[in-house]
Amino acid sequence: MGARFISGAGCLATTAILGLLPLARHDVLGRRELFIEAKVGSSAAGDTPALSTHHPERSGSMRSFQPTGHRHTAEIVQELSFGRPLQVHFSATAVEAVRGVLATCHAFVKDGVEEKDLWKVYRAEYGEEPFLRVVKDRQGIYRYPEPKILVGSNFCDVGFEKEAGGTRVVVMAALDNLVKGAAGNGVQAMNVACGLPETAGLEFPGLHPI
């Protein structure tokens, strides 16, 4: 509150950070190494027209455009390292969608950490957050986070699944890159800085179903 300057991470970095933050902050990682693959729609490509952002060209495509060396990697390392060395392997893929980001993240937790423990850290981190939801259902087509149902909203949905008999956890996070990944995130930060209700102007539930 009262900050004069506000900055926000890129939409891909925001998605990955919000998905993985509880694991990093609550010290359940067994390996200081993360693998992240983010799929993103055309509206995240900026405002300069190019063949790669032309919708007839994108139709039906799934194109890896930054397998390594993505500039958002540094933001992820900064926010998830908590003062300890952290290696992040980040890749980005362009998909046919116009809006939305889905980050699929692979992390390795300490021996003995079970699903119930993961529930605890996610609830502890996000239980009081107005725009963070844990999505992890046993049935239905939206058992895990889905960017389609977040279009137009400031929500970020996070889900996870621990591999049976191992230490790998797959974390999925989704958001609308134009709202939670950009303008909505900025408004939310402004609300906090100006002492306004954090949710002011941001409670629209989304455009799906239309």
BAFI-3210 file (N, C-alpha, C; in Angstrom, 3 decimals, decimal comma, padded with zeros to 6 digits):
// residues 210
n [1|2|3|4|5|6|7|8|9|10|11|12|13|14|15|16|17|18|19|20|21|22|23|24|25|26|27|28|29|30|31|32|33|34|35|36|37|38|39|40|41|42|43|44|45|46|47|48|49|50|51|52|53|54|55|56|57|58|59|60|61|62|63|64|65|66|67|68|69|70|71|72|73|74|75|76|77|78|79|80|81|82|83|84|85|86|87|88|89|90|91|92|93|94|95|96|97|98|99|100|101|102|103|104|105|106|107|108|109|110|111|112|113|114|115|116|117|118|119|120|121|122|123|124|125|126|127|128|129|130|131|132|133|134|135|136|137|138|139|140|141|142|143|144|145|146|147|148|149|150|151|152|153|154|155|156|157|158|159|160|161|162|163|164|165|166|167|168|169|170|171|172|173|174|175|176|177|178|179|180|181|182|183|184|185|186|187|188|189|190|191|192|193|194|195|196|197|198|199|200|201|202|203|204|205|206|207|208|209|210]
n.u [000,847|000,524|002,653|004,661|005,597|004,892|005,365|004,883|005,043|005,659|003,032|003,336|005,278|003,914|001,854|003,287|004,668|002,586|001,480|003,519|004,454|003,469|004,778|007,472|007,699|006,897|008,809|008,873|010,091|012,119|014,151|016,062|015,077|013,161|010,767|009,141|006,461|004,802|001,778|000,354|-001,944|-002,602|-002,834|-000,894|001,322|002,062|001,739|002,537|002,033|002,562|003,547|003,468|001,542|-000,768|-004,052|-005,184|-002,828|-002,089|-004,105|-004,955|-002,385|000,382|002,955|006,259|007,916|009,837|011,885|014,057|015,798|013,938|012,818|011,253|012,125|013,991|012,410|010,828|012,749|013,661|011,398|010,830|013,056|013,777|016,140|017,879|019,842|018,291|017,242|015,700|013,930|012,525|010,001|008,164|005,100|003,183|-000,263|-003,466|-005,412|-006,874|-006,807|-005,386|-003,400|-001,737|000,159|002,215|003,823|006,653|007,752|009,825|009,265|010,076|010,987|008,348|006,445|003,079|-000,106|-001,995|-000,407|000,357|-002,098|-002,402|-000,352|-001,096|-003,623|-002,905|-001,422|-003,141|-005,704|-007,026|-006,910|-008,407|-008,476|-007,317|-007,710|-007,947|-008,125|-009,163|-010,581|-012,424|-013,907|-015,551|-015,203|-013,641|-011,578|-009,106|-007,171|-008,353|-007,838|-009,890|-012,278|-011,624|-011,409|-011,602|-011,665|-010,180|-009,106|-006,811|-006,401|-005,308|-003,948|-002,965|-001,117|000,206|002,648|002,057|003,784|006,177|008,213|007,571|005,673|003,053|002,146|-000,482|-001,375|-003,556|-004,636|-006,127|-004,320|-004,631|-005,917|-005,624|-003,005|-002,073|-003,579|-005,560|-004,055|-002,476|-004,421|-005,284|-002,941|-002,739|-005,063|-004,362|-002,124|-003,319|-004,976|-007,531|-010,366|-009,143|-010,361|-011,719|-013,434|-012,790|-014,268|-015,641|-016,937|-016,074|-016,154|-017,120|-019,702|-020,608]
n.v [-001,204|002,203|002,324|003,905|003,116|000,480|-002,770|-005,502|-009,030|-010,809|-012,398|-015,200|-015,799|-014,993|-016,907|-019,333|-018,728|-018,303|-020,837|-022,416|-021,198|-021,885|-024,364|-023,655|-021,617|-022,912|-024,792|-027,513|-028,639|-031,140|-031,132|-028,532|-027,634|-026,933|-027,703|-026,281|-025,837|-023,717|-022,905|-020,676|-018,168|-016,180|-013,461|-012,814|-012,146|-009,559|-006,279|-006,045|-006,874|-010,099|-012,983|-015,213|-014,590|-014,360|-015,294|-017,183|-018,521|-019,525|-021,317|-024,475|-024,988|-025,851|-024,475|-024,490|-021,773|-020,715|-022,640|-022,663|-020,287|-018,212|-014,921|-014,547|-016,369|-015,473|-013,909|-015,834|-017,337|-015,332|-014,880|-017,351|-018,439|-017,730|-016,915|-019,039|-021,171|-021,901|-023,808|-023,274|-024,610|-023,542|-023,493|-022,330|-022,434|-021,705|-021,720|-022,385|-020,831|-017,597|-016,121|-016,678|-018,665|-021,670|-023,237|-025,957|-027,560|-029,212|-030,526|-031,665|-033,162|-033,441|-036,590|-038,457|-036,471|-036,078|-036,133|-034,968|-033,266|-031,461|-030,276|-028,900|-026,920|-025,433|-024,509|-023,036|-021,002|-019,816|-019,715|-017,401|-015,714|-013,635|-014,071|-016,460|-019,836|-023,217|-025,887|-029,020|-031,702|-034,809|-035,715|-034,884|-032,415|-030,275|-030,862|-029,992|-026,893|-024,680|-022,580|-021,568|-021,134|-018,971|-016,664|-013,198|-012,801|-012,088|-014,190|-016,743|-020,082|-022,982|-026,219|-029,558|-032,661|-035,482|-037,816|-041,263|-043,274|-041,929|-038,889|-036,811|-033,954|-032,694|-029,567|-027,500|-024,437|-021,772|-018,854|-015,764|-014,107|-011,425|-010,252|-011,252|-011,767|-009,340|-006,421|-006,673|-007,577|-005,344|-003,443|-004,636|-004,469|-001,675|-001,086|-002,105|-000,501|002,000|001,795|000,827|-001,483|-004,689|-006,153|-004,379|-003,440|-005,792|-008,105|-009,464|-012,463|-013,824|-014,775|-017,202|-019,654|-018,516]
n.w [000,000|-000,856|-002,605|-005,092|-007,513|-009,736|-010,926|-013,194|-013,796|-016,913|-018,873|-019,232|-017,337|-015,017|-014,898|-014,499|-012,118|-010,232|-010,229|-009,107|-006,800|-004,090|-003,608|-003,686|-001,713|000,643|001,046|000,067|-002,051|-003,415|-005,209|-006,576|-009,097|-011,925|-014,433|-017,088|-019,301|-021,398|-022,939|-025,250|-026,471|-029,490|-028,853|-027,066|-028,434|-028,940|-030,556|-033,171|-036,469|-037,930|-039,855|-038,212|-036,365|-037,730|-038,181|-040,107|-040,765|-038,295|-037,764|-036,652|-035,849|-033,682|-032,357|-031,439|-030,221|-028,593|-027,417|-025,672|-023,577|-023,071|-022,326|-020,060|-018,221|-016,326|-014,637|-013,410|-012,013|-010,272|-008,594|-007,447|-006,239|-003,602|-002,310|-002,680|-004,842|-007,975|-010,653|-013,693|-016,320|-019,143|-021,599|-024,472|-026,262|-029,104|-029,631|-031,250|-030,042|-029,244|-026,839|-023,584|-021,317|-020,604|-018,315|-017,873|-015,406|-014,094|-011,148|-008,408|-005,392|-001,865|-000,370|001,039|000,965|000,386|-001,452|000,280|001,748|-000,190|-000,780|001,629|001,531|-000,703|000,047|002,300|001,128|-000,785|000,218|001,142|-000,961|-003,373|-006,140|-006,816|-007,480|-006,566|-008,667|-008,931|-009,686|-009,581|-011,721|-014,882|-017,563|-016,949|-015,057|-014,379|-014,480|-017,023|-019,676|-021,334|-019,866|-018,372|-019,790|-020,026|-017,316|-014,061|-012,762|-011,687|-012,198|-010,524|-010,522|-009,514|-009,598|-008,076|-008,958|-008,834|-006,549|-006,839|-006,806|-008,413|-009,211|-011,073|-011,987|-012,951|-014,369|-015,198|-016,992|-018,202|-020,523|-021,159|-019,074|-016,110|-016,710|-017,530|-017,923|-015,869|-013,712|-013,323|-012,540|-010,168|-008,613|-008,502|-007,050|-004,519|-003,949|-003,782|-001,652|-002,065|-002,247|-002,972|-004,967|-006,556|-009,451|-010,738|-010,650|-012,595|-013,889|-016,177|-019,713|-020,598|-020,217|-023,514]
ca.u [000,000|001,276|003,768|004,606|005,940|004,382|005,750|004,266|005,742|005,007|001,901|003,809|005,937|002,882|001,169|004,178|004,960|001,422|001,316|004,589|004,833|003,292|005,809|008,755|007,663|006,707|009,996|008,606|010,825|013,252|015,180|015,983|015,039|011,785|010,575|007,888|006,076|003,644|001,069|-000,212|-002,667|-001,979|-002,860|000,313|002,458|002,343|000,860|003,148|001,584|003,574|002,962|003,272|000,362|-001,896|-004,897|-005,227|-001,583|-002,068|-005,175|-004,532|-000,955|000,955|004,300|007,256|008,590|010,950|012,171|015,008|016,229|012,849|013,155|010,504|012,762|014,636|011,369|010,437|013,842|013,668|010,285|010,697|014,312|013,799|017,513|018,657|019,975|017,156|017,381|014,397|013,937|011,258|009,728|006,886|004,476|002,035|-001,375|-004,439|-006,272|-006,612|-006,458|-005,191|-002,125|-001,726|001,523|002,346|005,096|007,088|008,612|010,107|009,135|010,845|010,441|007,357|005,408|001,942|-001,118|-002,623|000,530|000,273|-003,335|-002,176|000,449|-001,869|-004,660|-002,246|-000,969|-004,174|-007,030|-007,642|-006,679|-009,683|-008,419|-006,610|-008,573|-007,376|-009,058|-008,689|-011,803|-012,296|-014,621|-015,947|-014,207|-012,798|-010,984|-007,900|-007,315|-008,656|-007,865|-011,124|-013,309|-011,090|-011,344|-012,296|-011,658|-008,895|-008,763|-005,812|-006,735|-004,130|-004,211|-001,738|-001,255|001,462|002,817|001,991|005,030|007,360|008,285|007,223|004,365|002,715|001,316|-001,082|-001,913|-004,170|-005,197|-006,300|-003,116|-004,971|-006,491|-004,724|-001,621|-001,697|-004,293|-006,202|-003,006|-002,099|-005,495|-005,240|-001,812|-003,106|-006,026|-003,615|-001,278|-004,153|-005,815|-008,887|-010,598|-008,298|-011,182|-012,475|-013,414|-012,180|-015,066|-016,330|-016,627|-015,534|-017,035|-017,595|-020,109|-021,182]
ca.v [000,000|003,441|002,250|004,874|002,435|-000,889|-003,529|-006,825|-010,017|-011,182|-013,311|-016,587|-015,893|-014,908|-018,198|-020,312|-018,330|-018,561|-022,280|-023,073|-020,453|-022,601|-025,394|-023,005|-020,874|-023,799|-025,635|-028,940|-029,113|-032,014|-030,740|-027,118|-027,664|-026,913|-027,823|-025,567|-025,671|-022,824|-022,739|-019,333|-017,746|-015,181|-012,100|-012,585|-011,940|-008,145|-005,538|-005,938|-007,986|-010,987|-014,212|-016,160|-014,214|-014,266|-016,412|-018,276|-019,292|-020,213|-022,306|-025,870|-025,125|-025,845|-024,133|-024,106|-020,564|-020,386|-023,851|-022,308|-018,892|-017,234|-013,805|-014,647|-017,326|-014,740|-013,495|-017,025|-017,613|-014,276|-014,976|-018,676|-018,942|-017,468|-016,792|-020,265|-021,456|-022,589|-023,962|-023,297|-024,949|-022,974|-023,525|-021,711|-022,957|-020,957|-022,587|-021,710|-019,955|-016,160|-015,681|-017,700|-019,332|-022,878|-023,652|-027,298|-027,464|-030,449|-030,291|-032,879|-032,827|-034,253|-037,899|-038,421|-035,481|-036,720|-035,211|-034,201|-032,210|-030,453|-029,543|-027,993|-025,753|-024,594|-023,827|-022,052|-019,881|-019,190|-019,814|-016,090|-014,890|-013,524|-014,424|-017,730|-020,979|-024,547|-026,676|-030,402|-032,490|-036,222|-036,019|-033,721|-032,005|-029,234|-031,403|-029,206|-025,541|-024,567|-021,162|-021,177|-020,645|-017,812|-015,512|-012,021|-012,733|-011,859|-015,376|-017,739|-021,394|-023,825|-027,609|-030,354|-034,108|-036,137|-039,103|-042,381|-043,987|-041,118|-037,561|-035,783|-033,304|-031,892|-028,415|-026,827|-023,113|-021,145|-017,516|-014,954|-013,281|-010,016|-009,736|-011,594|-011,714|-008,001|-005,249|-006,968|-007,632|-003,959|-002,818|-005,226|-003,856|-000,277|-001,069|-002,299|000,673|003,170|001,526|000,467|-002,932|-005,366|-006,702|-003,309|-003,440|-007,019|-009,266|-010,085|-013,900|-014,384|-014,770|-018,560|-019,897|-017,357]
ca.w [000,000|-000,915|-003,552|-006,186|-008,754|-009,766|-012,120|-013,235|-014,616|-018,152|-018,667|-019,092|-016,039|-013,983|-014,823|-013,888|-010,735|-009,386|-010,102|-008,353|-005,593|-002,815|-003,435|-003,411|-000,458|001,786|001,147|-000,134|-003,220|-003,149|-006,170|-006,935|-010,556|-012,391|-015,876|-017,367|-020,703|-021,412|-024,210|-025,219|-027,661|-030,364|-028,306|-026,258|-029,333|-029,136|-031,463|-034,490|-037,312|-038,496|-040,379|-037,113|-035,583|-038,664|-037,768|-041,072|-040,655|-036,997|-037,673|-036,562|-035,539|-032,333|-032,804|-030,434|-030,692|-027,708|-026,640|-024,615|-023,561|-023,033|-021,425|-018,810|-017,312|-015,227|-013,698|-012,650|-011,077|-009,246|-007,653|-006,836|-005,672|-002,161|-001,825|-002,900|-006,280|-008,579|-012,091|-014,350|-017,742|-019,584|-023,035|-024,818|-027,473|-029,603|-030,041|-032,091|-029,251|-029,271|-025,491|-022,571|-021,075|-019,774|-017,968|-017,297|-014,684|-013,456|-009,984|-007,642|-003,977|-000,932|-000,021|002,107|000,699|-000,267|-001,982|001,368|002,113|-001,246|-000,519|002,756|001,167|-001,620|000,826|003,153|000,302|-001,604|000,828|001,333|-002,151|-004,086|-007,555|-006,993|-007,192|-006,792|-009,467|-008,932|-009,550|-009,943|-012,948|-015,664|-018,558|-016,376|-013,830|-014,122|-015,021|-018,457|-020,032|-022,014|-018,952|-017,661|-020,687|-019,531|-015,852|-013,401|-011,978|-012,080|-011,659|-010,326|-010,163|-009,389|-009,410|-007,723|-009,621|-007,893|-006,307|-007,129|-006,193|-009,397|-009,139|-012,243|-011,615|-014,097|-014,037|-016,362|-016,836|-019,409|-020,615|-021,297|-017,826|-015,010|-017,196|-018,008|-017,406|-014,592|-012,693|-013,061|-011,758|-008,829|-007,910|-008,258|-005,945|-003,270|-003,722|-003,473|-000,493|-002,484|-002,164|-003,958|-006,041|-007,211|-010,902|-011,273|-010,237|-013,742|-013,784|-017,406|-020,871|-020,910|-021,608|-024,194]
c.u [000,875|002,436|003,579|004,877|005,492|004,876|005,100|005,075|004,984|003,946|002,341|004,474|004,920|002,196|002,030|004,448|003,788|001,178|002,288|004,932|004,611|004,363|007,143|008,762|007,608|007,753|009,672|009,335|012,006|014,422|014,980|016,031|013,581|011,757|009,189|007,672|004,785|003,083|000,294|-000,886|-002,004|-001,920|-001,672|001,524|002,770|001,462|001,453|002,728|002,755|002,887|002,630|002,050|-000,890|-002,787|-005,082|-003,969|-001,542|-003,089|-004,629|-003,099|-000,699|002,444|005,190|008,005|009,737|011,251|013,129|015,226|015,130|013,144|012,401|011,159|013,363|013,613|010,934|011,495|013,833|012,605|010,212|011,965|014,385|015,222|018,375|018,739|018,787|017,368|015,999|014,589|012,559|011,149|008,352|006,403|003,274|000,974|-002,443|-005,321|-005,897|-006,118|-006,208|-003,790|-002,382|-000,283|001,465|003,752|005,411|008,086|008,796|010,142|009,961|010,180|009,461|006,276|004,299|000,937|-001,751|-001,724|000,508|-001,000|-003,118|-001,410|-000,309|-002,985|-004,064|-001,865|-002,121|-005,570|-007,762|-007,481|-007,947|-009,654|-007,626|-007,524|-007,816|-008,441|-008,488|-009,887|-011,586|-012,980|-015,052|-014,853|-013,286|-012,217|-009,748|-008,068|-007,453|-008,753|-009,187|-012,147|-012,849|-011,062|-012,208|-012,272|-010,246|-008,467|-007,558|-006,207|-005,483|-004,580|-002,906|-002,100|000,123|001,507|002,843|003,351|006,291|007,307|007,930|005,809|004,189|001,737|000,827|-001,669|-002,429|-004,691|-005,434|-005,130|-003,419|-005,556|-005,536|-003,256|-001,183|-002,502|-004,934|-005,209|-002,557|-003,138|-005,488|-004,111|-002,104|-004,081|-005,316|-002,804|-002,091|-005,074|-007,255|-009,116|-009,850|-009,088|-011,911|-012,306|-012,972|-013,024|-015,864|-015,956|-016,038|-016,591|-017,608|-018,595|-020,773|-022,580]
c.v [001,243|003,431|003,264|004,219|000,981|-001,552|-004,904|-007,754|-010,243|-012,249|-014,762|-016,780|-015,864|-016,253|-019,224|-019,998|-018,663|-020,056|-022,910|-022,404|-021,226|-023,666|-024,767|-022,326|-021,793|-024,911|-027,135|-029,486|-029,971|-031,742|-029,290|-026,979|-027,795|-026,993|-027,270|-025,474|-024,872|-022,716|-021,432|-019,003|-016,576|-013,790|-011,806|-012,236|-010,474|-007,530|-005,354|-007,117|-008,780|-012,246|-015,179|-015,832|-014,082|-015,496|-017,497|-019,150|-020,093|-021,342|-023,731|-026,079|-025,193|-025,687|-023,753|-022,883|-020,149|-021,609|-023,602|-020,798|-017,859|-016,164|-013,859|-015,587|-016,620|-014,291|-014,660|-017,363|-016,608|-014,513|-016,309|-019,168|-018,787|-017,556|-018,021|-020,534|-022,277|-022,632|-024,120|-023,575|-024,565|-023,022|-022,929|-022,214|-022,098|-021,941|-021,729|-020,727|-018,485|-015,684|-016,883|-018,262|-020,578|-023,273|-025,026|-027,403|-028,793|-030,102|-031,613|-032,513|-033,777|-035,605|-037,753|-037,389|-036,140|-035,662|-034,360|-033,056|-031,085|-029,623|-028,507|-026,748|-024,849|-023,852|-022,746|-020,809|-019,114|-019,195|-018,499|-015,181|-014,828|-014,023|-015,698|-018,870|-022,271|-025,395|-028,089|-031,308|-033,916|-036,554|-034,735|-033,315|-030,899|-029,696|-030,617|-027,826|-025,522|-023,093|-020,699|-020,574|-019,416|-016,550|-014,370|-011,857|-012,478|-013,056|-016,111|-019,043|-022,264|-025,226|-028,387|-031,828|-034,700|-037,514|-040,231|-043,072|-043,203|-039,775|-036,451|-035,271|-032,491|-030,811|-027,756|-025,502|-022,460|-019,757|-016,896|-013,992|-011,796|-009,410|-010,061|-011,528|-010,335|-006,924|-005,493|-007,001|-006,224|-003,229|-003,340|-004,614|-002,385|-000,165|-001,177|-001,044|001,882|002,953|001,223|-001,022|-003,635|-005,839|-005,644|-003,349|-004,731|-008,269|-009,902|-011,565|-014,523|-014,505|-016,147|-019,035|-018,682|-017,740]
c.w [000,000|-001,881|-004,672|-007,526|-008,655|-011,046|-012,039|-014,119|-015,916|-017,908|-018,486|-017,737|-014,905|-013,798|-014,105|-012,419|-009,818|-009,215|-009,126|-007,028|-004,293|-002,569|-003,051|-002,052|000,760|001,852|001,064|-001,348|-002,797|-004,065|-006,529|-008,450|-010,990|-013,914|-016,208|-018,867|-020,736|-022,823|-024,153|-026,546|-028,358|-029,756|-027,411|-027,117|-029,598|-030,205|-032,855|-035,355|-037,869|-038,982|-039,244|-036,262|-036,448|-038,474|-038,825|-041,026|-039,355|-036,898|-037,698|-036,137|-034,038|-032,545|-031,627|-030,953|-029,780|-026,843|-025,484|-024,644|-023,539|-021,984|-020,106|-017,797|-016,097|-014,188|-012,809|-011,610|-009,934|-008,181|-006,925|-006,145|-004,157|-001,586|-001,991|-004,395|-006,792|-010,085|-012,715|-015,838|-018,294|-021,107|-023,293|-026,170|-027,837|-030,080|-030,729|-031,332|-029,430|-027,909|-024,610|-022,525|-020,240|-019,560|-017,311|-016,723|-013,994|-012,354|-009,245|-006,159|-003,116|-000,702|001,138|001,921|-000,116|-000,746|-000,878|001,811|001,070|-001,107|000,583|002,332|000,193|-000,892|001,718|002,355|-000,329|-000,992|000,971|000,110|-003,009|-005,524|-007,843|-006,588|-007,475|-007,471|-009,590|-008,632|-010,045|-011,264|-013,643|-016,631|-018,050|-015,042|-013,407|-014,759|-016,542|-018,834|-020,624|-021,058|-018,153|-018,512|-020,149|-018,035|-015,323|-012,552|-012,565|-011,404|-011,629|-009,941|-010,095|-009,290|-009,127|-008,373|-008,591|-007,784|-006,582|-006,430|-007,174|-009,166|-010,417|-011,801|-012,895|-013,635|-015,311|-016,009|-018,199|-019,482|-020,741|-020,022|-016,675|-015,433|-017,641|-017,290|-016,051|-013,451|-012,311|-012,222|-010,331|-008,004|-007,581|-007,095|-004,600|-002,944|-003,282|-002,281|-000,825|-002,226|-003,292|-005,168|-006,870|-008,727|-011,544|-011,027|-011,379|-013,805|-015,031|-018,484|-021,208|-019,856|-022,213|-024,677]
res [m|g|a|r|f|i|s|g|a|g|c|l|a|t|t|a|i|l|g|l|l|p|l|a|r|h|d|v|l|g|r|r|e|l|f|i|e|a|k|v|g|s|s|a|a|g|d|t|p|a|l|s|t|h|h|p|e|r|s|g|s|m|r|s|f|q|p|t|g|h|r|h|t|a|e|i|v|q|e|l|s|f|g|r|p|l|q|v|h|f|s|a|t|a|v|e|a|v|r|g|v|l|a|t|c|h|a|f|v|k|d|g|v|e|e|k|d|l|w|k|v|y|r|a|e|y|g|e|e|p|f|l|r|v|v|k|d|r|q|g|i|y|r|y|p|e|p|k|i|l|v|g|s|n|f|c|d|v|g|f|e|k|e|a|g|g|t|r|v|v|v|m|a|a|l|d|n|l|v|k|g|a|a|g|n|g|v|q|a|m|n|v|a|c|g|l|p|e|t|a|g|l|e|f|p|g|l|h|p|i]
***
